Amino acid sequence: ATLERKRREYWDLIPRYFEDDSEVFTGAMLEGNDDDILLGSFASRSAEEQECLKQVLKDLPRTGPSIPVLRHERMQKAMLRVLFIWGMRHPGSGYVQGINDLLIP
């Protein structure tokens, strides 16, 4: 029951943080240029959201670099969403380096 509730919460949060921005995030992210993201539609977001995104983008390339499936664009998008939403939903600690390791199988 708890797992299902958490999944519903996550799916409900995606539109709040990623309406049309996910394509912009992913394109710049895969090129390793987070400045493009912040100059794009994300620039109108809060400083807290921008900082969280910067931290997630720094960690994503280090997330299971030897696991080929984690390099695919679809997985990168999913990991970006999960980590960013986690960081925004945990303001006490925010996103911190190493949280990405929780996603590695």
Secondary structure, 3 states (H helix, E strand, C coil): CHHHHHHHHHHHHHHHHHCCCHHHHHHHHHCCCHHHHHHCHHHHCCHHHHHHHHHHHHHHHHCCCCCHHHHCHHHHHHHHHHHHHHHHHCCCCCCCCCHHHHHCC
